[in-house]
């Protein structure tokens, strides 16, 4: 039970971050049916900008929390500018193009941002400044740190704030109207281009916060960190029902918990092969010989995608998605 509770805590922390990133995917897809594969790189840029600012302020004698907040405050507008630039320069000209063209463009933008980050911050793994003292609390035999608590509280507050924005403000009404039918929304006086741009900007700000949380939680940052994180967050959005905001939240949390429980109870695939009695057989067939290792000896990512596949097989629209017909 201690292991179970510990892995649930770890999974909720990780899943909350997945949910924040997944919201960016699902908001954009809900309005213009575009899978913005460059969204993970926006998370990376947010982490890198915050890392740079925190390093500059680390010796200034400011309280650690203030330094982190300043780093996040600098990362958010940079990412918002990147998100707006992507929509204005890369996606808006292709809005009426066949769906494959914006998809390929999104992949290209992802590669461009990744390599620009490599030129600015190098290809090395950078240590994220751990200026906040970590404190460990024990809950029913499981350990939870103050950083994990902060990550959970920030993510819950962001999700609540976004829900209030979408369902209680004029911008949210315009976003939902554009998602329902952009042409009719335009006829009703809604500036669809401005709504779409605002959606990209809001998603980019969420990505910046997620980047700061990931860097603070794991203590490292690299120019490739957005790739796998973005892929998992996109999977979370699909799991919950792409285009559905509550679904993105549910999918992210569920994906994180499944991944953590799988890693905690199954562990290393090499150990599983040894238990099954096939480790020697696999080792003999490895061209390099020696100890056989698959998936870098850690295959916790497999569980998340296995669950995703199973859900999509039995419910292609996702957990909270609705089966709808194509628009006329």
Secondary structure by P-SEA (a helix, b strand, c coil): caaaaaaaaaaaaaaaaaaaaaaaaaaaaacccccccaaaaaaaaaaaaaaaaaaaaccccccaaaaaaaaaaaaaaaaaaaaaaaaaccccccccccaaaaaaaaaaaaaaaaaaaaaaccccccccccccbbbbbbcccccccaaaaaaaaaaaaaaaaaaaaacccaaaaaaaaaaacaaaaaaaccaaaaaaaaaaaaaaaaaaaaaaaaaaacccccccccaaaaaaaaaaaaaaccccaaaaaaaaaaaaaaaaaaaaacccaaaaaaaacaaaaaaaaccccccccccccccaaaaaaaaaaaaaaccccccccccccccc
